[in-house]
């Protein structure tokens, strides 16, 4: 058993009936369950059985290339997590919401509501929607500029944080005898007037049990890393090798410190898509059984979307065509560079590239025994590439069941992961304290006098 006092964090990134592009076609899944809220409540309970820190749902604001050949994620994630909240007690609940096509007041209220419903288990994954299809749904022609998206996001988050602070702890009095519901001196306007937003406040929802939702971010571009270093408390990232993971980890932690924060205030969680079986050969065969079901037509459209280059008529057994330099890309820069590097380094054909990306769209896939997967996670954790992991089951619920029942116990035996929850809130699970409140400067006073 490891004698390390340091333990890592585990988030379950859940998507439909599995992360693999062909999961809905595989006999290990039931495709109709993408429409069944009970399926997702079951996943929340499985994650909680494994004492995982949290579950996470991504989101997009357009159908994209999936409609013909893939099972869609059909629920708005905060709504879905509210249903999961009432079916669970401890596991954290993280949802994606875009700063590009949202309003700070409504978003702040929505996540505070989830935080109250779940007794302090909410988290917000901050994204800056980069898709042309998404833009078209909000009356925007083309993809908004990368820099402009992050500038908007910074002001957006600043306003949201101010709104979450607008009710101090203890502002709700509930004194029935005196008739005092709240102390008005502890409820504040924010009076924000900025380049993109003008918001008076206060928020019409009190502060939650954990102070405010956990802030999560997933961008790995230069702008994304700077944004994360300033705001994020957890980062989901796609790193395919240990060396790449170590470099990203060192870089991001240094940026956090440069912003005047402690390096421990941000947890780095690389994604991994685990195919689990009794032997490595069986695990690899399991992975192939999914890859064989990928529709080439769908995969070409998906790859086209990731790269911003139309590959729908490109030969499957040819290498990628020449791609534009990174500085010409306004979409997801970090994922574009990952796919470009993957293709160049391996001299892969488009068909081979599709197979590699099918499990996790650029995240690392790993086929092996429970012990091999535990070894891999432990190596990344102890060699300075991760504070924990974003577990992306290729099929659901079985892939999450296998990880919770077969891998987590090994990690617990090694002293690397909790055997029981020691906190009630999501911030507590991630080892983060009270976030403080900008308006709390004076001691409480008697408002009933």
N, C-alpha and C positions, 0 to 999 in steps of 0.2 A: 504493500500500500504506500502511496505517496504521502509524505509527511508535510507537504506544502500547506500552509494556512490559506494561501491564495486559491480560490476556486473560480471556475468560469461560469459564464452565463449562457443560457440556451433559450433561443427564441424559435418558435415553429412558424415558418412562413408558409401559409396555407393558401392553396389556389384550387378552386373547383374540386375535381376528383383526383388532382395530382399535378405536379409541376411539369411532368413530361408532356411534350406537345401531343403525343398520341395516347395519353393516359385514358381518356374517355372511351377509346376503342378496345382497350385491353380487358381480358376476362377477369382480371383482379379488381376491376372497378364497376360501378353501376352509373352510367352517364346521367340518368334522370335525376340523380341526387344533387346535381348542381342547382336544382330548383327547390331543394328540400332544406328548410331551416334546421330541421332535426339533425341532418347530416353534420352541419357546422357546429351545432351544440354538442354533438357527440365528440367532434374533434377537440373542442375546448375542454371537455371532460378528460379525454385521453391525455392531453398536454398537462392538465392539472394533476392527473394520476402520476405523471413522471416528474412532478415538482418543477416543471419548466418555468422560466421567468415570465414568458409571455407568448401570445399568439399574435400574428400580424397578417393583415390583408392589404395587398396593394390595390390600386384603383387606376382606371383610365376613363377618360371622358369621351371616348369614341369607340365604335365597333372595331375599326381597324381591319386587318387582314384575316381575322379569325372566323368570320361568320360561316363560311362554307365548310371548313375542315377542322374546326376545333370547338370544344365545349366552352361557352363563354362564362366568365364570372359575372353573374347577373345582379348581384346585390350591391347597393351602396354600402360601403364597409362600416360606417358608424352605426347605421341602422342595424346591420347584421350583428355587430358586436354588442349592441344593446340586448339583442335576443340571447347571445351567448353569455352576457353578464348575469342574467337571471338563472342560467343553468349551471353556473360555476360560482366558486367562492373566493379563490385566491389568485388564479393565473391572470397575468396582465393582458391588456387588450389594446393593440396598436393598430391604427388605421391610417391610410394615406389620404391626404387632402391637398389639393393644389393651391398654391398662392397665385397662380396665373389667372384662374377663372373663379375665384372665390372673393368674398368680402370679409375683412378681419372680424367685424362684429358678429356676423352669423357663424363663422367658423369657431370663434372663441366660445360662443354660447353652446354650439353643438357638442364640442369636446368637453366643456364643463358639465353638460348634461350627462354625457357618458360617464364622466368621472363620478358624479353623484350616484347614478344608477348602479355603478359597480363598486361604490365605496372606496374610490381612490385607485382605480386600476387602469386608467386611460393613458394612452400615448398617441402622439401625433407624428406621423412620418411626413416630413415637409418635402414636397416636390414642386418643381417649376415646369409644368407640362411643356414638352418639347415637340409634340406631334402636330403635323399639318392638319390631320383629321380632327384633332381636338380643337385646334384654332378655328376651323371652319364651323364648328358647332356653336361658337361664341362670337360669330361675326367678324373674325380676324382672318385676313388674307395672308397665307404663308405662315411660317414658323417665326414667332417673336425672337428677336436677337438674344443670343445666349447671355451676354452681359446685362442687357435690359431685364431679362427674367430674374436674374439674381439681385439686381438693384431693387426691383419691385419686391422680391421675397424678403430682403432685409427690412424694408420699411414695414411690410406686412407683419413680420414676426415681432418687430418692435411694438407695433400697435397691439397685437394680440397679447403679448406679455403684459403690457400696461393694463389692458382690460381684465386679464386674470388677476392682476394685483388690485383692481379697483375696489374689491371688498377685502378688508383686512380680516385676519383670523379674529373671531370674537365679535364680528360686526352683527351677527344675528343673535339677538338677546332673548326673544321669546318669553318675555316676562308677562304672564297672563294677568297678574294682579294689577300691574301699572298700565297695562295695555301697550307696552313697548315691544314692537316686533324687531326693529333693528336700530342700531346706533348710527344716526346720519353722519356723525363726525368720523365714522370709520368706513364710510362709503364715498368714493371719490370720483370726480370726473377726471378724464385723462387729457382732454383738450388738445388732441393731436391735430396739428395742421402741417402736412408734409407735401411732397411733390406729387404723390399719387393718392393719398388718402386724407380725409378730414373727418375725425371721429371725436365726438364729445365724451361719450361714456356717462356714467359707469355701465358696466355690463349688468344685465338684469338677471344675474344668477350668482349666488354667493360663492365664496372660495370653497374648494373641495377638501376632502380628507387628506390628500397628499399635497395640498397647496396649489398645485397646477399639474397638468398632464406632462409626462415625460416627452422630451423633444428628441426626435429621431430624424436622421438624414441619410441619404444614400448616394449622393453625387460624389464622383471621384475625379472630376476635372479640377483644374487649378481653382476656378471660382467655387466649385463645390466643396473642395477641401477647406478653403478659407471660410466659407459659410459655416461648415461643420465645426471648425475650430472656434468660431465665435459663439455659436448657439447650441450645437447638438450635445446630447448626453449619451446617445448611442448612435453608431454608424453601421449600416448594412453595406457591405462592399463585396465586389466580385474580384477575387484574386485567385489565379489558377495554380501558382507554384509557391513553395515556401519562401523563396527568395523575394518574389514579388510581394508576398504578404508582409514580410519583415520590412521591406523598404517603405511600403505604404504606412505601416504601423508607426515606424520611426518618424516619418515625415509628418503624419497627422498629429502625433503626440507633441512634437516640437512646435507645431503651429498653435496647438492648444495652450501651451506654456507661454508662447509669444503673445497671446491674447490675455495674459494675466490670470489664467485659470490653472488649476492643478491638472496634471496629466490623467489622474484617476477620475476626473469629472466626466470623462468621455470613454465609453466602452466600444471597442472595435470588434465587430462580429462579421467575419467573412461567411459567405454562403457556401453550403455544401449539399449536394444531391446524393444521398446514400442509397445504393442498391445493396440490400442485406440478405445474405443466405448462409447456409451452413458451411459452404466452402467457397473459395474465391471463384472456382470454375462455375459453380451454380449461380453466383452473383453476377458474373459476366454474362452468362447465358440469359439471366433475367433482364439485364440491361439491353441485350440484343433483341429480346422479344418485344421490347417497347420501341426500339429504334426501327425495327422492321415495319412498324405500323405508321411511321411518319409519312404523310402525304407530300410528295415532292412539290406539287403545285402550291400547297399551303406554305411549306418551308421556304420556298423561294420568295413568296410574298412577305413572310416574316423577316427573312434576311434583308430584303429590300428596305423594309421599314427601319430595321436596326442601322443600316448603313446610309440610308438616304439616297440610294442608287437603285434604279430599276433593273432587277435581275430576272424578271419573270420570263424572259425569252432566252436567258443565258443557258448554255449547255451544262448539264449536271456534272459531266465528267471532265470539265475544263476547270482550270484555276480561276480564281476571281479576276475580273478585269482590273486594270489600273484604277486605283481609288484616289480621290482628291486628298490634299493635305488636311491635317486636323484643323488648321485655322480657317478653313473654308466651311466647316461644319457648324450649323446653328442648332442642330438637334442634340441628342445625348452624346456628348463628346467622349466620356470615359468608356461607354459601351462600344462606340465606334472604334476607338483605338484598340480595345481589347480584341474585337473580332478581326480587325486588320492585322494585328500582331500575330494572332493565332494562325491565320491563313498564311502569312508570310513565313513564319518560323517553321511551319511544318510542310510547306509547299503542298498544301491540300487542294483537292478538287472541291468544287461547290458541294457535291454529294457528301464527301467526307466531312466537310465543315458543318453541313446540316446535321449529320449524325452526332458530332461533338456538341453542338449547341442545343440539340433536341431536349436534353434532360433539364437544362436550367438557363438557357439563353445567355450563356457566357459564364455562369457560375461553375465551380469545379464539381464534377461528378466523381464518385468513388464507389467502385464495386468490390465488396469483400465481406469477410465474416464480421460479426459484432466486435471481436477482439481487434481485428485489423482497423476497423473504423475508429474504435476507441484509441488505438495507438496513434492514428493519424491526427485526431483531434488533440491528443495530449502533446504530440510533437509541436504542432503549430502554437499551442498555448505556452509551452515551456520554452520554445525557441524565439519568443518575441514577435509573433505574427498575429496574435489574437488575444482578446480578453474573453472570448466566448464565440458562439457560432450561431449562424442563421440556418437552421435545419430546414431543408426544402424537400419534403418527401415526394418521390417521383409519382407515387400513386397513393390514394386516400380512400378509406382510413388505414388500410393495411400497412403502408409505409411508415406512418406515424406510430401505429401500434408496435411494429417491429423495433423502431428506434427506442421507444419508451420502455418496452419490456425486455429488450435484449442488449442494448448499448448503454442506456442510462445506469443500470445496475453495476456494470463494469466500472464506469466512471465514479460511481459512488464508492465502490470497494477501494478504488485507488485514492480516495479522498479528494477528488477533483470537482465533485458536484454535490450539492446539498442532498440530504436524505429526507429532510422535512423543510417546509417553509419556515423562515424565521421572521418574516415581515408580512404585513397585510396589504401593503400598497405596491404599485409597480415601481415607484421610485425606491422603495425599500428593498425590493427584489434585486435591483441593480446597484445596491449599496450607496444610494444617494440620499442625502439628508434633506431637510426643509430648504426649499429654494429661496426663502426670504420674501419680503414684500417691501417694495420701495416706499410705501406710505406709512409703514409701521415705525414710528420714531418715539412715540410717547407712551407711557403706561396707560392701562385702561382707567376709565373714570366712570362714576356712577351716573348713568343716563336717566335713572328713574327719579332722581332728586328734583 
